[in-house]
């Protein structure tokens, strides 16, 4: 059994509360009922992280921290300050660590942006979704288009020179012109990163149970292509399925996911993946989804080793989300498997025009990019 080298390590922290649950959201989020138990939850997060240290074997430096949800910006800056201080007492944090906070554009949250920046949080991800009030209302968002503009201005004034705007397309009754205008508005605000993704009706959501009427597929595809061209023209390069960034501003935390890197996951419903020895001891973790259960037993959760025969699929499923593809050297470094364990699937995908080889890397073709599920089938054990 090959011992794992010290791979880059990230930390994901989940905050499960929102003001209200959006009808399209399938994340582990829960509408606030009464006051959020902020201090109790911070205590639980630190207990959870302390318990997860046993997974690492030896101390490893955190290169990125992502606070997601839910709506982590609902928490007071003082609570997040105590959390980050506690993290630093338990694990070394890189001096240039990327620390991202997800935030909604509501007035209540955006008023805290300056305090968040002073905590060392150096990247915001703001959930805009649309700049059309009628669409925001259909999506169950609690902010207006005007509040979205004010929030971005507040982020810039607070000193955030690195921030992401979330946008959705394919919305109920959305025209192509409206989708393009949303992207144009976002570009005018000069974010360093734009997440641009299609509304999908996920199981266990209100929209799945009561589906709204969505635009025709041809219209959605046309709007997507026009918006992608617009993003490229303004220097936002697509590096992942739904992520576009200025040069040097790709999300370090998410790239670590797609490159099959390691990450600790703490908080209600959080997931993690830690490589202890390659290839036989790569562990996925999952914490209880219920905030109440999580608070009763912080530090408890499930641990499951990834079966060695599943590693080729797990690796490809993540790596091919990136436009840059992957090298066989990287595959061997993060799985501990020989390169020839990928060869049967690679050969079929190359022959069918789903993948192409460029120097020492394997990348999706345009056809492959549109049929990722077909590619993944070739790597199922």
C-alpha positions as CSV (number, residue, x, y, z in Angstrom):
1,X,0.0,0.0,0.0
2,X,1.5,3.3,-1.1
3,X,1.5,6.0,1.6
4,X,-0.2,9.2,0.6
5,X,1.9,12.3,0.0
6,X,0.7,15.5,1.7
7,X,-1.9,16.7,-0.9
8,X,-3.4,20.2,-0.8
9,X,-6.1,20.4,1.9
10,X,-9.3,22.5,2.0
11,X,-11.9,23.0,4.7
12,X,-15.6,23.3,3.9
13,X,-17.9,24.7,6.7
14,X,-21.6,24.3,6.2
15,X,-24.2,26.7,7.7
16,X,-27.6,25.1,7.3
17,X,-30.0,28.1,8.0
18,X,-31.7,30.5,5.5
19,X,-34.4,33.1,6.0
20,X,-36.6,30.9,3.8
21,X,-36.1,27.8,1.6
22,X,-36.0,28.5,-2.1
23,X,-38.2,26.3,-4.2
24,X,-35.4,25.1,-6.5
25,X,-32.8,24.4,-3.7
26,X,-31.7,20.9,-3.0
27,X,-28.9,21.9,-0.6
28,X,-29.1,21.1,3.1
29,X,-30.8,24.3,4.1
30,X,-33.5,25.0,6.6
31,X,-35.7,28.0,7.1
32,X,-35.0,29.9,10.3
33,X,-37.5,29.3,13.1
34,X,-36.7,31.7,15.9
35,X,-33.1,32.7,16.7
36,X,-30.2,30.9,15.1
37,X,-28.1,29.2,17.9
38,X,-25.0,30.9,16.7
39,X,-22.6,30.3,19.6
40,X,-23.8,26.7,20.1
41,X,-23.3,26.0,16.5
42,X,-19.8,27.5,16.4
43,X,-18.9,25.3,19.4
44,X,-20.2,22.3,17.5
45,X,-18.2,23.2,14.4
46,X,-15.0,23.3,16.4
47,X,-15.8,20.1,18.2
48,X,-16.5,18.5,14.8
49,X,-13.1,19.8,13.4
50,X,-11.3,18.5,16.4
51,X,-12.8,15.0,15.9
52,X,-11.8,15.1,12.2
53,X,-8.2,15.7,13.0
54,X,-7.8,12.0,13.6
55,X,-8.4,11.4,9.9
56,X,-5.3,13.3,8.9
57,X,-2.7,11.4,10.8
58,X,-0.3,14.3,10.7
59,X,-1.0,18.1,10.7
60,X,-1.7,19.4,7.2
61,X,-1.9,23.0,6.1
62,X,-5.3,24.4,5.0
63,X,-5.0,26.1,1.6
64,X,-8.7,27.2,1.3
65,X,-11.7,27.6,3.5
66,X,-15.2,27.8,2.1
67,X,-18.2,28.8,4.3
68,X,-21.3,27.8,2.4
69,X,-24.9,27.0,3.1
70,X,-27.6,27.8,3.7
71,X,-26.7,31.4,4.3
72,X,-23.5,31.8,6.4
73,X,-23.7,35.6,6.2
74,X,-26.7,35.4,8.6
75,X,-24.2,34.8,11.3
76,X,-22.7,37.7,13.2
77,X,-19.1,38.7,12.4
78,X,-18.2,38.1,16.0
79,X,-19.3,34.4,15.7
80,X,-17.3,33.9,12.5
81,X,-14.3,35.6,14.1
82,X,-14.4,33.0,16.9
83,X,-14.8,30.2,14.4
84,X,-11.8,31.2,12.3
85,X,-9.7,31.7,15.4
86,X,-10.6,28.3,16.6
87,X,-9.8,26.7,13.2
88,X,-6.3,28.3,13.4
89,X,-5.7,26.8,16.8
90,X,-6.4,23.3,15.5
91,X,-4.7,23.4,12.1
92,X,-2.1,25.5,10.3
93,X,-3.7,27.9,7.8
94,X,-1.7,29.0,4.8
95,X,-0.7,32.7,4.8
96,X,-2.4,33.2,1.4
97,X,-5.4,31.0,2.3
98,X,-8.4,31.7,0.1
99,X,-11.3,32.2,2.5
100,X,-14.7,32.4,0.8
101,X,-18.0,33.3,2.4
102,X,-21.4,32.8,0.6
103,X,-23.7,35.7,1.1
104,X,-27.1,36.9,-0.1
105,X,-27.6,40.5,-1.3
106,X,-30.2,41.3,1.3
107,X,-29.6,44.5,3.3
108,X,-29.2,42.7,6.6
109,X,-26.3,40.6,5.3
110,X,-24.6,43.2,3.1
111,X,-24.4,45.6,6.0
112,X,-21.8,43.2,7.5
113,X,-19.5,43.0,4.5
114,X,-16.9,45.4,5.9
115,X,-16.7,43.5,9.2
116,X,-16.4,40.2,7.3
117,X,-13.4,41.6,5.3
118,X,-11.7,42.7,8.5
119,X,-11.9,39.0,9.7
120,X,-9.5,38.0,6.9
121,X,-12.3,36.7,4.6
122,X,-10.9,37.6,1.2
123,X,-13.5,36.2,-1.2
124,X,-17.3,36.7,-1.4
125,X,-19.8,34.6,-3.4
126,X,-23.0,36.6,-3.7
127,X,-26.2,34.7,-4.7
128,X,-27.7,37.2,-7.2
129,X,-29.5,34.6,-9.6
130,X,-31.2,37.3,-11.6
131,X,-31.4,41.1,-12.0
132,X,-35.2,40.9,-12.8
133,X,-37.5,41.3,-9.8
134,X,-40.2,39.1,-11.4
135,X,-37.8,36.2,-11.8
136,X,-36.4,36.7,-8.3
137,X,-39.9,36.4,-6.9
138,X,-40.6,33.2,-8.8
139,X,-37.3,31.8,-7.5
140,X,-38.3,32.6,-3.9
141,X,-35.4,35.0,-3.4
142,X,-35.9,37.6,-0.7
143,X,-33.8,40.3,-2.3
144,X,-34.6,42.7,-5.1
145,X,-32.5,43.6,-8.2
146,X,-31.8,47.0,-6.6
147,X,-30.5,45.3,-3.4
148,X,-28.3,43.1,-5.5
149,X,-26.6,46.2,-7.0
150,X,-26.2,47.8,-3.6
151,X,-24.7,44.6,-2.2
152,X,-22.0,44.4,-4.9
153,X,-21.2,48.1,-4.4
154,X,-20.9,47.4,-0.7
155,X,-18.6,44.5,-1.3
156,X,-16.3,46.6,-3.4
157,X,-16.3,49.4,-0.8
158,X,-15.6,46.9,2.0
159,X,-12.3,46.0,0.2
160,X,-13.3,42.8,-1.6
161,X,-11.3,42.7,-4.8
162,X,-12.1,39.1,-5.3
163,X,-15.8,38.1,-5.5
164,X,-18.2,35.8,-7.4
165,X,-21.7,36.5,-8.6
166,X,-24.1,33.6,-9.0
167,X,-26.5,33.8,-12.0
168,X,-29.1,31.3,-13.2
169,X,-30.6,30.9,-16.7
170,X,-33.5,28.8,-18.1
171,X,-35.8,30.5,-15.6
172,X,-39.6,30.2,-15.8
173,X,-40.8,32.6,-18.6
174,X,-37.3,34.0,-19.0
175,X,-36.6,35.4,-22.5
176,X,-33.2,35.1,-24.2
177,X,-32.8,38.8,-24.0
178,X,-33.4,38.8,-20.2
179,X,-30.7,36.1,-19.8
180,X,-28.3,38.1,-21.8
181,X,-29.1,41.3,-19.9
182,X,-28.5,39.5,-16.6
183,X,-25.0,38.5,-17.8
184,X,-24.3,42.0,-19.2
185,X,-25.3,43.6,-15.9
186,X,-23.1,41.2,-13.9
187,X,-20.1,41.9,-16.2
188,X,-20.7,45.7,-15.7
189,X,-20.1,45.1,-11.9
190,X,-16.6,43.8,-12.6
191,X,-16.6,40.6,-10.5
192,X,-13.5,38.4,-10.7
193,X,-15.7,35.3,-11.1
194,X,-19.2,34.5,-12.4
195,X,-21.0,31.2,-11.7
196,X,-23.6,30.8,-14.5
197,X,-25.7,27.7,-14.3
198,X,-29.0,26.4,-15.6
199,X,-32.1,26.0,-13.4
200,X,-32.7,22.3,-13.0
201,X,-35.7,20.7,-11.2
202,X,-33.9,18.6,-8.6
203,X,-35.7,15.8,-6.7
204,X,-37.0,16.7,-3.2
205,X,-37.6,20.3,-4.1
206,X,-40.8,22.3,-4.3
207,X,-40.1,22.9,-8.0
208,X,-39.8,19.2,-8.6
209,X,-43.1,18.5,-7.0
210,X,-44.8,21.4,-8.6
211,X,-42.8,22.1,-11.8
212,X,-43.0,25.6,-13.2
213,X,-43.2,26.0,-17.0
214,X,-39.6,26.4,-18.3
215,X,-38.5,27.8,-21.7
216,X,-38.1,25.4,-24.6
217,X,-34.8,23.6,-24.7
218,X,-33.8,25.3,-28.0
219,X,-34.3,28.7,-26.4
220,X,-32.3,27.8,-23.3
221,X,-29.4,26.5,-25.4
222,X,-29.4,29.6,-27.6
223,X,-29.4,31.9,-24.5
224,X,-26.6,29.8,-23.0
225,X,-24.4,30.1,-26.1
226,X,-24.9,33.8,-26.4
227,X,-24.1,34.4,-22.8
228,X,-21.0,32.2,-23.0
229,X,-19.8,34.2,-26.0
230,X,-20.4,37.5,-24.0
231,X,-18.5,36.2,-21.0
232,X,-15.5,35.2,-23.2
233,X,-15.5,38.5,-25.0
234,X,-15.1,40.3,-21.6
235,X,-12.3,38.0,-20.3
236,X,-14.3,35.5,-18.3
237,X,-12.9,32.2,-19.3
238,X,-14.9,29.0,-18.7
239,X,-12.8,26.7,-16.7
240,X,-15.5,24.4,-15.3
241,X,-19.0,23.3,-16.3
242,X,-20.6,26.5,-14.8
243,X,-17.7,28.6,-13.7
244,X,-16.1,31.6,-15.5
245,X,-13.2,33.6,-14.2
246,X,-10.8,36.4,-15.0
247,X,-7.2,35.3,-15.4
248,X,-5.7,34.0,-12.1
249,X,-9.1,34.3,-10.3
250,X,-10.4,30.7,-10.6
251,X,-11.9,29.5,-7.3
252,X,-9.1,27.7,-5.6
253,X,-11.4,25.8,-3.3
254,X,-13.6,24.4,-6.0
255,X,-10.6,23.6,-8.2
256,X,-9.4,21.4,-5.3
257,X,-12.7,19.4,-5.4
258,X,-12.5,18.9,-9.2
259,X,-8.8,17.9,-9.1
260,X,-9.7,15.1,-6.6
261,X,-8.0,16.9,-3.8
262,X,-8.6,16.4,-0.1
263,X,-11.0,18.4,2.0
264,X,-12.5,18.3,5.5
265,X,-16.2,18.9,5.8
266,X,-17.7,20.2,9.0
267,X,-21.2,21.3,9.8
268,X,-24.7,19.8,9.4
269,X,-24.8,17.8,6.2
270,X,-21.1,18.6,5.2
271,X,-19.1,16.1,3.2
272,X,-15.4,15.5,3.2
273,X,-12.8,13.4,1.4
274,X,-9.4,12.5,2.9
275,X,-6.6,10.4,1.4
276,X,-4.8,8.5,4.2
277,X,-3.0,5.9,2.1
278,X,-3.2,5.3,-1.7
279,X,-5.1,3.6,-3.2
280,X,-6.7,1.6,-0.4
281,X,-7.6,4.1,2.2
282,X,-9.3,7.2,0.7
283,X,-12.2,8.1,2.9
284,X,-15.4,10.0,2.3
285,X,-17.2,11.5,5.3
286,X,-20.7,12.8,5.9
287,X,-22.2,14.6,8.8
288,X,-25.8,14.4,10.0
289,X,-28.1,16.6,7.9
290,X,-30.5,17.6,10.6
291,X,-29.1,20.7,12.5
292,X,-30.8,19.5,15.7
293,X,-29.1,16.1,15.5
294,X,-25.8,17.7,14.5
295,X,-25.9,19.9,17.6
296,X,-26.7,17.0,19.8
297,X,-23.8,14.9,18.6
298,X,-21.1,17.2,17.0
299,X,-18.2,15.2,15.7
300,X,-20.3,12.2,14.8
301,X,-20.8,11.1,11.2
302,X,-20.3,8.5,8.6
303,X,-17.0,7.4,7.1
304,X,-16.8,5.2,4.0
305,X,-13.7,4.1,2.1
306,X,-13.9,4.5,-1.7
307,X,-13.5,1.0,-3.2
308,X,-10.3,0.8,-5.3
309,X,-12.3,-0.3,-8.3
310,X,-14.4,2.9,-8.1
311,X,-11.4,5.3,-8.2
312,X,-11.1,5.6,-12.0
313,X,-14.8,6.7,-12.2
314,X,-14.5,9.0,-9.1
315,X,-11.4,10.6,-10.5
316,X,-12.8,11.2,-14.1
317,X,-16.2,12.3,-12.8
318,X,-14.4,15.2,-11.0
319,X,-11.5,16.0,-13.3
320,X,-13.6,16.3,-16.5
321,X,-15.6,19.1,-15.0
322,X,-12.5,21.2,-15.7
323,X,-11.9,22.4,-19.2
324,X,-8.2,21.7,-18.8
325,X,-8.8,18.0,-18.4
326,X,-6.1,15.9,-16.6
327,X,-2.8,14.2,-17.0
328,X,-2.0,10.6,-16.2
329,X,0.7,11.7,-13.8
330,X,-1.9,13.5,-11.7
331,X,-4.2,10.5,-11.8
332,X,-1.4,8.3,-10.4
333,X,-0.5,10.9,-7.8
334,X,-3.9,11.3,-6.3
335,X,-5.2,7.7,-6.6
336,X,-2.1,5.6,-6.3
337,X,-3.3,3.5,-9.3
338,X,-1.2,2.7,-12.4
339,X,-2.0,4.8,-15.5
340,X,-3.1,1.7,-17.4
341,X,-6.2,1.3,-15.1
342,X,-7.7,4.3,-17.1
343,X,-6.7,3.0,-20.5
344,X,-9.8,0.9,-21.5
345,X,-12.1,3.9,-20.9
346,X,-9.8,6.4,-22.5
347,X,-9.3,4.3,-25.6
348,X,-13.1,4.1,-26.2
349,X,-13.6,7.8,-25.6
350,X,-10.8,8.8,-27.9
351,X,-12.1,6.5,-30.6
352,X,-15.7,7.9,-30.3
353,X,-14.5,11.5,-30.3
354,X,-15.6,12.2,-26.8
355,X,-12.0,13.0,-25.5
356,X,-8.9,14.3,-27.2
357,X,-5.3,14.1,-26.2
358,X,-3.3,17.3,-26.2
359,X,0.4,16.9,-25.2
360,X,0.2,14.9,-22.0
361,X,-3.4,15.8,-21.1
362,X,-6.8,14.3,-21.8
363,X,-9.6,16.9,-22.4
364,X,-13.2,16.8,-23.5
365,X,-14.0,17.5,-27.1
366,X,-17.0,19.8,-27.7
367,X,-19.1,16.7,-28.2
368,X,-17.7,15.2,-25.0
369,X,-18.5,18.4,-23.1
370,X,-22.1,18.0,-24.0
371,X,-22.2,14.3,-23.2
372,X,-20.2,13.9,-20.0
373,X,-22.6,11.2,-18.7
374,X,-21.7,9.1,-21.8
375,X,-18.0,9.5,-21.0
376,X,-18.5,8.5,-17.4
377,X,-20.3,5.3,-18.4
378,X,-17.0,4.1,-20.0
379,X,-15.3,4.1,-16.6
380,X,-18.0,2.3,-14.6
381,X,-16.4,-0.8,-13.0
